[in-house]
């Protein structure tokens, strides 16, 4: 700044200006002379040095709110965020991951490395699945398989096995039904086999292939059973009995 001031004032000190615009024009001409002058070290002009080295691009940063969650990968290759499910590579089953959610995207990180990115879902199918994350050829590496769920259901009865088969067949990828099958089979732990078979048959009949439907059918089954059970007759001295009318 001091150098520019000395050069400009020294060059213009003997000139007389009759307007501010005339003075500004003379100053601009003197400033261009300074900027275009080639220096000894480095052998470039100040203008060239500014344009090639010192000028920095202007970035327009847009602040975007992001919500972070810690999640554990389920057996169906997905993590859950606000009632929707997002896939990630099969090898991370049961691993803990970090989930970053913005208004538009869902990013999933494992040990600081991004392993999956999805467009955030607000409606439609609840599963956002990248086919590369869960190809059927990888089933042999998984602890949970469709066949294992079928065997587990068959140990209860044929109707329950049919329910599991229907659930797995209703999904674009059978692995997407693993979570539902696990939930239903856990619900059946608290009821007897005959009741589980009746609920399974009714669920297949009405297309109730999710945990909420099964839980509702179990509750309705219990209510209906209590309503048809006869109440015990209490023996009491004030009861007249059939002989009273003869």
Secondary structure, DSSP 4 states (H G I P E B T S, - for coil): -HHHHHHHHHHHTT---SSHHHHHHHHHHHHHHHHHSBPSSSSSBHHHHIIIII--PPP-------EEEEEE--TTSEEEETTEEEE--GGGTT-EEEEEE-SSEEEEEETTEEEEEEE--SSS-SEE--GGGS-GGGGGG-S--HHHHHHHHHTT-HHHHHHHHHHHHTSSSGGGGHHHHHHHHHHGGGS-HHHHHHHHHHHHHHT--SHHHHHHHHHHHHHHHHHHSPPPPPP-TT---GGGG-
